Every structure is written in C-alpha cells, then in structure tokens.
Amino acid sequence: MNIEPENALPELTFDELSAPLRAACARAGWNDVMPVQAKAIPYILAGRDIMVHSRTGSGKTGAFLLPLLELLDPADATTQALVLAPTRELARQVHKEAEMIFADTGLRTVSVYGGVGYGPQLDGLKEGAHLVVGTPGRILDHLERRSMVLDKLRVLVFDEADRMLSVGFYPDMKAIDTYLPRKRRGFMFSATYPPVVLSLANQFLEEPEMLSLSRGHEAVAETDHVAYETGNAEKSRCLIRVIEMENPDSAIVFTNTKANANFVAVVLQRFGYDAEQISSDLSQANREKVLARLYDHDLRFLVATDVAARGIDVDNLSHVVLYDFPEDPESYIHRTGRTGRAGASGEAIALVDPVENLRLKAVARRYDIDVEKRPLPSDEDIAAIVAERVTAMLEAKLRKLDRLVVERMRRMEPLVERLAEDEDERKVLAMLLDEHYQASLHAVPDLPPLHTTRRGTDSGRGDDEFGGRGGRGGGKRSGRGGGGRRTGGRRRSR
C-alpha cells in the first residue's frame, strides 16, 4: 500500500508537465513519468516538505531534479539548491543527470566531493552554480573556506539519507545546517526510514510529511525482509561482511543453540564489534547487566537464542539478523517482529544455506512476505564502504584540529609519502587506519536524537516567497563528534 500525506495531491501525468519539464524529459530520454515522480513532484512544486520512501531504481533522482527547473532562477547566479549524497560516486551520477536535465536552461550545476583537487570545484562555484551536488564533508570544507555561500539557498535535498548515516555524516550535516537559511524547502529520499532517519528529517525539514511508494503491500512502519544465501561453513564470514555493509545501529542476532550464540558473539568481538550474548547459562546478574546496556542503547549487538530472548522488547531496534533459520515459521515472525515498530522501518536479515532458503520461501508464501534476495558483498564492496566511513571520520577530526596541531603535523608528511610509496611500509598506514576504524566500532554513535519533533527556529532573515521563518547563514558552527551509523549498501535510482 502507498502512504500519502493528509490533503493528498493528485498524481501528475506526463501531459500535465510544463513545457520545460517535458523538454527535460526528452533530453533524458524519458517518454513518461515514473510513479515516484508522478506522486512526488506535485508536493515539491507546492512547497510541502516531504520524506519520500521509494525503492531503488524507482526514479527518485528525476523526482527531485525535474521540479528544480521551476523552483530555481537562472538569472540569480547563486547556489539555490543543495543535494547531499553519501558517496562521491552518487554525487557524480546525480550531477551528470542534472547537467542533462538542465541543458539549455541557463541553470548551472557543480559536483563537490573529496578525493579530488579543489580547482574545478572552485571554478564551478565562482561561476555561480545554481545547484551543488556533493558529499557533506567536502561541502563543509568549502563552507568553512567561504568558497561556497548558501545564504540564498531555496531547496535542500537528502539523497539516500539512510546511507548517509551509515557512512557517518551526521556530525557534518549538523555543521552544514548552521550555514543554511532557516527558510527553505526540504526533501528527503530514502529506501528505509528507521528511527534515526525519521529524527534526521525532523531536524532538517519543516513538519515533513511521508510519501511512501514502497512495493506492493509494504508500509513504512513495517520491516524489510532480506536474504543472503551462503554455505553453512561460511556463515560467520558472511555475517561479518553483511554487518560491514549494512552497518546497523543496533541488532539482535538470533541463533538456534547456546553454542552458536557464544560462537557468534566471540566472532563479532574478535572483529572489533560491541557484542554480548545471553543464554540460559548466563547468571541472572550478568544477564541483567547485558540487558541494561541493551535498553540504554549502549550495546550494539545482542546475540541470543529464542528462549533467552523471551520478554526482551527494545525500542528503535534497527535490525534483526537470523544467523540460524528458526525451526518453525512462527518463530520467524516473532524474531523479525522485533524491528520496524512505532512508525519506523526496520530490516530483518536472514543468512540461509540452500536448504534454509527453501524454508524461507515457504514462510514467505505462508505469510505473504516479500523477501529481497541480495548478493553477498565482495571484498571490493567492503573495502569501498569502509574507506568511505574512515575518510568521513578522519576529515571531520581534521577540521576540528587546532592550527598549531596542523602545523605540527606537517613534519610527518615526508614520512607519509615514503610509507605510501613502499608496498611493505604501506602496511604501517593500514594498521593505523584499521586501529582508528576498530575504535569507532565501540564508540557511542553520534546520531540524531530520536525525539526531535521539528527543525530549529533561529530568528534571522525575514519572510520571503517560501514563507516560514528566517535564519542564519554562515554562522559559527557547532562542535561535532564521531561518525553515526545506519544501514548502507543502497544503490541508485533514475
């Protein structure tokens, strides 16, 4: 089922698009609007802040780029729209699509992300880019350098918001917020809306409304069901890969036996994760200590059997992982029902061997569950996502350093260059980066507070044509902590 805001607006057909939007569709090779575009564009043009819940490949990018043709003023050579993306690859793709849609309209766009030189980015910003697409870290760098000014920003878009929290960009996003005018339109696009993403929306959007175009009978408040098929002997390795890619806030990992619960907990701990296990062998005092950490949201992973987990009810649990497939269908429902509550979405991940996969299909048919089959992440996939997180964390840390510390660091640059040139000595750098990353796995995540109800109301500029309150742009930014966590591994859409 779809979920629409109150006072729902009618869908927009291709023939009802304005001439500039139809021309843009022609440039992009689209002869019709996709469902998410037909549903979302009327709300965007009406100036209503919305959270769009839609599957990968559904056309989300076109849904927020096409309306910009009517919301932005080509004659005003200032940054009027900002799209935040979790990765440089996604920023490049959105930028490329924007160039195609904006062709011959007078609207200019520039992509801003790390890992490349500042030159082309600075040139694009100086020319007066109407749309900036980029990763939060590099955008914050430009804001601090004053090479980018957002005083006249009209539209803020979060693309793949859940992935941005997975990479750990929440502190940078909060810092960017101090440079934004309070009066702006805001739109969020995400494949999942767990509690932390809903809180993120409340901080950056003004009374956001939910527009869900999820598959079939699924609703936002329900659980996404995912399966990874793997051999039984490879399950522990598969578990680590999936956790690295998904990067859950918090999860219960279910096993069928006490022995497996202990084994899985040890595996997670050996890989640096904050994990504890409970079983019938655990003393009552120790059980209470573990559960206290869980209820205080101070424990990231709890490994348990069905018997040991009876009576455990945790708010805002982002994931349930089925390391062992349950013996009966009802247990599958009980396990997976512990996430996706109170208006937020969750994810239930089953690691299944070929025999368990057949049982999962039977459960899916019995309860009318749509299970998404995902391929196991490769070594390259894991290396890429870890690199994104480490880069985000280190760049945030670097921005907070005192100037004297930065000056002191310069004496290490020749050593870094020498270490990077030698294959054996590169292991020294890898060791230091790994130590930093492993320490972050036990750190308290810097995530949106779960009970924020609306965006801040700092006074400042007066009203303009978008209505609402004024704000500040370019003020002093607040301090930031370590990287946040959320599900990752989401791919692009049109």
N, C-alpha and C positions, 0 to 999 in steps of 0.2 A: 504494500500500500504506500501511496505518497502521503507526505505530511506537508501541509501548506500553512502559511500564516493566517491569522484572523484577517477578515476583509480581503480574502484572496482575490488576486487579479487574474483575468482571463489569459490564457496562453496567447502567444504571439505567433502568427503564421508567417511564412516567408513573404507572401504577398503584402502583408501589413508592415513589413520593414520599410524604413525610409529609403529613399534613393541612395544616399551614401552608404547605408548598411548593405543594401543589395549589391552595390558595386564592389564593396569589400568582400562579400561572399564570393562574387565572381572571380576576384583576384585570387582568392584562396581555393577556388575550385569547388565550392560548395553550392549545390543547387537546391538545398533545403536547410532548414534549421533543425538541429538535433533537439531531443526532448528537454535536456537541461537548459539549452539556450531559449527555447520557446517559453519555458517556465520562469527562468531567472531574469531575463532581460527586462520584462515589464517592471519588476520590483527595483532593479538597478536604475532604470530611467526615472522611476517615480521617487527616487531618493530614499528608499527604505533600506536600512542596514540589514543584511541577511547573511545567514550561515547556510551555505549550500552543501548538502550531503548527497554525493553522487559518485558512482563507481568510476574507476579508472577507465579511460577510453570513451567517456560519455560526452565529451565536447566541452569540458569546463573552461578551457583556455579561451575558446571563442566566446563563451558566455560572458566573460568579463572584459575581453578586448573590444568586441564589437560596440558595446554602448559607449566606450570612450570616444568614439568618433563624434558623438553628440554632446558629451559632457566636457570635453576639453576645447580650449580656444587656441587655434593655430597662431593667432596674431599676438598672443602673450607668450613670449619666449622664456617661460619659467617652468620649473618642474611642477606639474599639476597632478600627476598620478604616480604612485609608487607601488610596485608589485614586489613583495618579499617572497623569495623562493629558498628552499632548503639547500640546494646544491648548485654549483656553477653550471652543471650540465642542464638542469632545468631552467636556470636563468637564461642560458644561451638559446634554448629552444623557444621559450616564451618571447624573447627578444626577436628571434628570427621570424616568428609568426606575426609579431606586432609590425615589423618592417613591411611584411607582405600586406597586412590589412591596412596600414597607414599610408601605403604608397600613393603618391599624387594627391595627398590631402593637406600637406603642409605640416603635419604632425611629425615630430622627430622623437626617436627613442634611442636609449643607450643602455647597454648591459654593464653592470658593475659587480665584480666578484674577485675573490682573491686568487693567488697563484699565477697572476699575470702582471705585467707592468701597468703603471698608472697612466702612462702617456695617452693612449687612445680614449681612456675613460675621462681624463681631464679635458681633452679636446671636445668630446661629445657634450660634456656638461657646460663648457664655456660657450658652445654654440647655442645652448638653450634647449636642452632636451625636455620635451613635454611629458614624456613617460620614462621613468627609470625602473629597470628590472634588475634585481640583484640579490645577493646574499646579505643577511643582516650585518655580518662582521665588516665587510668592505664598505657597505653603505655607511656604517657608523664611523669608519675611518675618514671617509670624505666629509661627513658632517663635522667631525672634530677639526679637520683641516680647513673647514669653511669653503671647500671646493664645491660643495653641494649645499643648497639652502632650500628648505621646504616650507617657508613662510606662506606660500600661496598654494599649498597642496590642497586639492579638492577630493581626491579619491585614494584610498588605501586598500590594497588587496593582499590577502594572505593566500598564497597558493600552496596546497599540500601542508596545511597547518599542523597536522599530526606529525608529519615527517620533520618539520622544523623543531618541534620539541624533542624529537628523537635525537637529532643532531646536537642539541644543547644550546639553541639560540635564544632561549627565553631572556637571559640577562641582557643580551644585545638588543632584543626587541623592546624591553623596558627602557633601555637607554635611548633608543631611537625615538620613543614616544615623547621624550622631553623636548625634542626638536620639532614636533608636529603642532600645527594649529589645532585647537580643540574642535573647531567647526570643520567637519569633513564627512564625506561619505565613506562607509567601510563595508567590505565584503570579504567573506571567508569561504574558502573552498577546501573541503577535506573529505577523504574517503571514510574516516571514522571520527566520531565525536565522543571520546572518553571524557571523564570529568575535567581533566586538566585543560583540554581543548575548549570545552564549554566555558571554563573560567577565563581562558585567554580571550575568547570572544567578548565576554562581558567587560574586560578591561579596555579593549581597543575599539569596540563598536558601541554605538549608541542604541540601547534597547534592541538588540539584534533579534530577528525572527528566524525560525527554522524553516527551510525549504528542503524537503527530502525527496529525492528521486531514486531511492535505493531499489534494489532488484525485487521484483515480484511482491511477495507478502512481507518483506522485511521492513521493520521500522527502526528509527534511530535508537530507540530505547532498548533494542534487542541486541543479540550477540551475533557477531560474525563467526562462522564456523569454518575453520581452515584445517587442511590435512597435508602433511608431508609424509610421503612413503619412503621407507628406509628399511634395510635389513635389520633384524633384531640385534645382531652383533655390533651394528653401527649406531645404535640409538643414542648412546651418550655423546658421541661426536656430533650427531645430528642435533641433539638438544642444544649444545653449545653454539653451533652455527646459527640455529634459529633464534636463540636469545640474543646473539650478537647483532643479527639483522633486525629483529623486532624491537629490541631494547625496551622491555616492559618497565613501566613504573613499579608495578607490584604484581606478583603472581603466586598462585598456589599450583604446585606441580604434583599431580596425583600419580601414585604407583599402586600396584595391587598387593605388594608384600612389604613387610617391615624391612627385609633385607635390601630390596630395591630402593626403599626410601632412604636408608642410610647410605647406600652406594651413590645415589643421585646427589644427595646433599654434599657428600665428600667431593664428587666431581665438580660441582658448582663452586665449592670453596677453594679447591685447588686451582681453578681458573680465575680466582680473584673475586668471585661474586659473593655478595652478602646473603648467605643462605643458612637456614636452620631446618631441622627435621623433627617431627613429632611422631611418635608411635606409642603403642601400649607399653613398651619397655621403659619409656621415659618417666622419671619420677614426677609426682604432681608438682613439686616445687619448680623443677626445671620446665615442665610444661607451661606453668603459669608465667614464667619469665619469658619464654618464647612467644606466647600469645600476647603478653603485654607489649612486646616490641611490635607485633603484628598490628594490634589495634591502635597503637600510637603512630602507625605508619613509619616506623623506624626500622622495619625489616622488609627487605625487597623480595626475597623468595622464601616461601614456606613449602617444604616437601612433606607430603602426608599420604597416608592410606585413607580409604573411605571411613573406616572405623575411627581412626584417630582424629579425623576432621569433623566428626559429628558435632553439631552445635556451634561451629565456627561461622560467624556471619560478619564479613568485613565490608565496610563502606568503600566505594571508589576503587574496587579491585579491577585493574585494567585487563588482566589476562588470567586464563586458566589453561594449564598445559597438561595434557593427558600423555604422560610418558608411557604408561601401560594402558591399553584399552580395557575398559571395565568388563566385568564378566556378564553383566545383564544390561539391557537397554535403559532401564530406569536409572541406573547409576550414571549413565552418560548424561541424562537430563539433569540429575542432581548436581553433578560436578560442574557442568557448563553453566548452570543457572546461577552460579555464584558471581558472575560478572555481568555487565550490561544492565545495571539497575538504576533506578531513580532518574530516568530521563537521559542517561548517558549510554553510549555504546561500549561494548567490550569485545574481547576476542577470545575464542576457545580454539586452542591448537591441539590437534591430535597427531602424534607420531605413530605411524602404523606400518607394520610389516604387511606383506601381501595377504596373509590370512586375516589380520585385523582390518585391513582395508575393506574386505568383503563384509565383515561385521558392521563396519561404519556405514557402508552403503545401505545395509538392511535397516539400521537405526534411522538413517536419513529418510528412507522411504516411509518407515512407520510413523515418524513424527513430522513429516513434510518439512525437512530441514534442507536448505541449500548449502552444500559444503563446497568450498572453493579449494581446488587442488593446486598446490604451489610446488614448483621445483625446488629442490634443496639449494640453498645459496652456495655458490662456488667460492674457492679461495679468493678469487679476484673480487667477488661481490663483498666478502667480509673485509678484505683489505681496504676497499674503497670507502665503505661506510665508517670503518674505524678511523681512517685518515680524515674524513670529514669532521668527526667528533673531536679528535685530538687537535686538529687545526683550529676549530672554533674555540676550544677551551684555551689553547695557548695564545691565540690572538687576543682573547678577552683579558687574559692575565697580563699580556704585554702592554695593553692600553692602560692598565692601572698602575704601571710601574712609575716610580719617581724618576725624574730626569737624570739624577745622579746615578741611579742604578743602571739606566740605559747607557749612560756614558761609560760606566764601569764594564758593562757587557762587551763593549767594543774590543777589548783586549782579547776576547775569546773568539772573535770572528776568524782570524787566521787559522786557529785550531779547528774550527768547524769546517772550514774549506778543506783542510788537509784530511780530516776524518772522512769527509764526504767523497773524496777522490779515491780512497783505497777501499777495496771490497771487504777486506777483513776488518778494517777500522770502522767501517760503517756500522758494524755490529754494536759499537760503543754508543753511537747515536740511537740505534734501535733500542738498546737496553734502557737508555734514559727515557725515551718516549714511552716505552712499554711500562716502566715504573710509574710514570705520571698517569697513564691511562688506567692502570690497575688500581691506583689510589682513588681515582674518580669513581670506580665501581662501588666503593664503600662510602662515598661522600653522600651527605644528605642532598638530594636533588633540589636545585633552585627552580621551582615550578610555580605556575600561577596559584595564588591562594584559592581554595575551592569554593569559598563562599562570597567572592566578589560579585556584586549584582549589576553594577553598571560602571561605565567609564568615568574617570575623574572629571571634575567640573571646575578646573582652574579658571579664574577670570582673566580676561585679557582683551583680545580684539572684539570689536562689536559684531553684530549680526551681518551676514551677507545673504546672497540669494539662496544659500543652502539652509538657512535657519539654524537655530540652536545657539550654543554659547561660544564665546570667543576663547582664545587660548594663547599659549606662548609658543614661539618657535625659536629654536637656537639658544635656549636657556642652558644653565648648568645641568648636567645630567647626574643622575643618582648613581651610587655605587652598585657593583654587580658581584654576584657570587659565581659558583661553579656551574657546569652545564646541567641542563634539565634532561629528563628522559621521557621518551614516548615511543610509540610504535613507529617503525620505519618500513623500508622496503616497498613503498608505494611507487608505482610508475606513473608515466604521463598520460594525459588525455589531449584530445584535439582542442 
